Amino acid sequence: MPRVLTIEDDLVTAEEIATELRSHGFEVDRVGNGEDGLAIACRGDYAVITLDRMLPGMDGLALVTALRRQGITTPVLMISALSDVDERVRGLRAGGDDYLTKPFASDEMAARVEVLIRRHGQPAVAENQLRAGDLELDLMTRTARRAGEEITLLPTEFKLLEFLVRNAGQVVTRTMLFQEVWGYHFDPGTNLIDVHIGRLRKRIDQPGRAQPIRTVRGTGYVLDDHV
């Protein structure tokens, strides 16, 4: 059972995180301050650390910086009420692997933890091929095929499809897509995602075959890995 360390001083938020992660099959340890969190993180074998940005004593930025200096490579999901771009960038540059702003949806938090675990478990050797169902991506040539037939994609479309394939079978939220494909500079009210998903569907959908990209209303999208 994967173990997650939650470093969060707010008891209500800590319980919300722990309850959601346990419902997904994770074992969760909790600690309420930065100093104890650093000590436990350094000696524990954790799959992911969820880290509050604003902690008493040692704050989240100082903690993740200390972890990286000590050679601890455990993926860190930083969680904070500070939502502006500069704060997100500071968190990522300090050593965080992902950044989630409060208030957050519990299922999105759990999805981000699962994505970090999958990424961290990938081999260090660069992979050249990705597959999901009858979709194949060549990361060297940046080409895509479905059922052996080549698909012409624009660079952003390829990047979008690559993220969906990497997370095939898992729901990815609109926010996750924005951050992975376009970065953190975005307008939450834009229809950018809808436009690009629509174009991507036109590229990869084939007559007589199931449509691999499915909309999850109110949440995001999932690429069916059995199509």
Secondary structure, 3 states (H helix, E strand, C coil): CCEEEEECCCHHHHHHHHHHHHHCCCEEEEECCHHHHHHHHHHCCCCEEEEECCCCCCCHHHHHHHHHHCCCCCCEEEEECCCCHHHHHHHHHHCCCEEEECCCCHHHHHHHHHHHHHHHCCCCCCCCEEEECCEEEECCCCEEEECCEEECCCHHHHHHHHHHHHCCCCCEEHHHHHHHHHCCCCCCCCCHHHHHHHHHHHHHCCCCCCCCEEEECCCEEEECCCC
